[in-house]
Amino acid sequence: MHRHFKAMPRSSKPKDPTRLVQQWPLSTAATLGSAVRTRGILLEVRAQLSAIERKLVDVENGALVLCIPENDPDPHAATAAIITRKLIGIEELPIIPREVEDILSIKSAERHRWLKDGRLQSAGTRTVKLRGRARKITFHVFEPRHIEDILDRNLPDVWREEDTLAAAENRRRGRQKAALKKAGKLPAHETVKGGADPEKTPLKGWDVFDLDGLLR
């Protein structure tokens, strides 16, 4: 008779006790109230550090913190100095797509549509190589104060209403043209023109920008 034993769940390894060396509160002007943007700033800062030092820096309660093992006598002053320098002017760090979507609570299709018609203004493009992959991706970045202005004026809701009215008008015109064509009052070669596909973009690889940690 074979007995089946249920595997016991693996207990996670307890973390070694640490002590706080220094913390850097992040202003609302820097994070724009977004946890995704906050993590983007963390990744931007970690990119300036060695692989070992990166593990010592994290986010807690809206601030970057430098925590080291309790038994580590090194104050890591050099690491703290690098973080302090990197955070100077961090409010102007360009906003990447996944951050702008979180800040404005918008969908990717809306971002593409509003970028294409100029309501959402690009501050340029960036091309990066994905870690561990040969391919590169290109994506638009945005100026923080432009995004802050859109947020403060609640423009996404205004733009959605405009889009709804425009779509209704396009449908009305489409039905009118279809009726004229059926009645023989419209040349057969004339077709109803559809709107631009918001999902289409000349940039390559945009659909993978939101993979966590790839762009910063």
CORNORWO-V870457 format. One record per residue. N is the residue number from 1. RES is the residue in one small letter. OMEGA is omega in whole degrees, -180 to 180 (999 if undefined). BURIAL is + if it has 24 or more other ideal C-beta (glycine too) atoms within 12 Angstrom, else -. D_LAST is the distance of its C-alpha to the last C-alpha in whole Angstrom. Layout:
N_RES_OMEGA_BURIAL_D_LAST ; N_RES_OMEGA_BURIAL_D_LAST
//
This chain:
1_m_-179_-_56 ; 2_h_177_-_52 ; 3_r_179_-_50 ; 4_h_-180_-_47 ; 5_f_179_-_45 ; 6_k_-179_-_42 ; 7_a_178_-_39 ; 8_m_178_-_38 ; 9_p_180_-_34 ; 10_r_178_-_32 ; 11_s_-180_-_32 ; 12_s_-179_-_28 ; 13_k_-180_-_28 ; 14_p_180_-_29 ; 15_k_177_-_26 ; 16_d_179_-_28 ; 17_p_-179_-_28 ; 18_t_175_-_26 ; 19_r_-179_-_27 ; 20_l_178_-_25 ; 21_v_-178_+_24 ; 22_q_176_+_23 ; 23_q_-178_-_21 ; 24_w_178_+_19 ; 25_p_179_-_20 ; 26_l_-178_+_17 ; 27_s_176_-_19 ; 28_t_177_-_20 ; 29_a_179_-_19 ; 30_a_-174_+_16 ; 31_t_-176_+_15 ; 32_l_176_+_17 ; 33_g_-174_-_19 ; 34_s_175_+_16 ; 35_a_179_-_15 ; 36_v_177_+_12 ; 37_r_178_+_11 ; 38_t_178_+_12 ; 39_r_177_+_9 ; 40_g_177_+_6 ; 41_i_177_+_8 ; 42_l_-179_+_9 ; 43_l_178_+_5 ; 44_e_179_+_6 ; 45_v_-180_+_9 ; 46_r_-178_+_9 ; 47_a_-180_-_8 ; 48_q_-173_+_11 ; 49_l_175_+_13 ; 50_s_-178_-_15 ; 51_a_-179_-_15 ; 52_i_-177_-_18 ; 53_e_-179_+_17 ; 54_r_-177_-_13 ; 55_k_-178_-_16 ; 56_l_-176_+_17 ; 57_v_-180_+_15 ; 58_d_178_+_15 ; 59_v_175_+_15 ; 60_e_176_-_19 ; 61_n_175_-_21 ; 62_g_179_-_18 ; 63_a_170_+_18 ; 64_l_-179_+_16 ; 65_v_174_+_18 ; 66_l_-178_+_19 ; 67_c_-179_+_21 ; 68_i_177_+_23 ; 69_p_-177_-_26 ; 70_e_-177_-_29 ; 71_n_180_-_31 ; 72_d_-178_-_29 ; 73_p_-178_-_31 ; 74_d_179_-_28 ; 75_p_179_-_27 ; 76_h_-179_+_23 ; 77_a_-179_-_24 ; 78_a_179_-_22 ; 79_t_179_+_19 ; 80_a_-180_+_20 ; 81_a_178_-_20 ; 82_i_-179_+_17 ; 83_i_-179_+_15 ; 84_t_-180_-_18 ; 85_r_-177_-_17 ; 86_k_-177_+_14 ; 87_l_176_+_15 ; 88_i_-180_-_17 ; 89_g_-178_-_17 ; 90_i_178_+_14 ; 91_e_-179_-_16 ; 92_e_178_-_15 ; 93_l_-179_+_11 ; 94_p_-178_+_11 ; 95_i_-179_+_11 ; 96_i_-172_+_9 ; 97_p_-177_+_12 ; 98_r_178_+_11 ; 99_e_-179_+_11 ; 100_v_179_+_14 ; 101_e_179_+_16 ; 102_d_-179_+_16 ; 103_i_-175_+_17 ; 104_l_-177_+_20 ; 105_s_-180_-_21 ; 106_i_179_+_21 ; 107_k_180_-_21 ; 108_s_-179_+_19 ; 109_a_178_-_22 ; 110_e_179_+_23 ; 111_r_180_+_20 ; 112_h_-177_+_21 ; 113_r_-177_+_25 ; 114_w_174_+_24 ; 115_l_-178_+_22 ; 116_k_-178_-_24 ; 117_d_172_-_27 ; 118_g_179_-_26 ; 119_r_174_+_26 ; 120_l_-170_+_22 ; 121_q_178_-_21 ; 122_s_174_+_18 ; 123_a_-179_-_17 ; 124_g_180_-_16 ; 125_t_175_+_14 ; 126_r_174_+_11 ; 127_t_-179_-_12 ; 128_v_176_+_9 ; 129_k_-180_-_11 ; 130_l_-179_-_10 ; 131_r_178_-_11 ; 132_g_-179_-_14 ; 133_r_-180_-_15 ; 134_a_-174_-_17 ; 135_r_176_-_16 ; 136_k_176_-_14 ; 137_i_178_+_13 ; 138_t_-178_+_13 ; 139_f_177_+_13 ; 140_h_172_+_14 ; 141_v_-173_+_12 ; 142_f_-180_+_15 ; 143_e_-174_-_16 ; 144_p_-177_+_16 ; 145_r_174_-_20 ; 146_h_179_+_21 ; 147_i_178_+_19 ; 148_e_179_+_21 ; 149_d_178_-_24 ; 150_i_180_+_24 ; 151_l_-177_+_23 ; 152_d_-178_-_26 ; 153_r_179_-_28 ; 154_n_-176_-_27 ; 155_l_178_+_27 ; 156_p_179_+_26 ; 157_d_178_-_29 ; 158_v_-178_-_31 ; 159_w_178_+_29 ; 160_r_178_-_30 ; 161_e_177_-_34 ; 162_e_-179_-_34 ; 163_d_179_+_32 ; 164_t_179_-_35 ; 165_l_180_-_38 ; 166_a_179_-_37 ; 167_a_179_-_37 ; 168_a_179_-_40 ; 169_e_178_-_41 ; 170_n_178_-_40 ; 171_r_179_-_42 ; 172_r_179_-_45 ; 173_r_179_-_45 ; 174_g_178_-_44 ; 175_r_180_-_47 ; 176_q_179_-_50 ; 177_k_179_-_49 ; 178_a_180_-_49 ; 179_a_179_-_53 ; 180_l_179_-_54 ; 181_k_180_-_53 ; 182_k_-180_-_55 ; 183_a_179_-_58 ; 184_g_-178_-_58 ; 185_k_179_-_57 ; 186_l_179_-_54 ; 187_p_-175_-_54 ; 188_a_-176_-_52 ; 189_h_-177_-_50 ; 190_e_-178_-_48 ; 191_t_179_-_45 ; 192_v_-179_-_43 ; 193_k_179_-_40 ; 194_g_178_-_37 ; 195_g_-180_-_34 ; 196_a_179_-_31 ; 197_d_-176_-_28 ; 198_p_-178_-_25 ; 199_e_-178_-_24 ; 200_k_-180_-_24 ; 201_t_178_+_22 ; 202_p_-178_-_22 ; 203_l_-178_+_18 ; 204_k_173_-_18 ; 205_g_-176_+_16 ; 206_w_-174_+_15 ; 207_d_180_-_16 ; 208_v_-177_+_13 ; 209_f_-173_+_10 ; 210_d_174_+_11 ; 211_l_-170_-_11 ; 212_d_173_-_9 ; 213_g_-174_-_6 ; 214_l_-171_+_6 ; 215_l_-179_+_4 ; 216_r_999_+_0
//
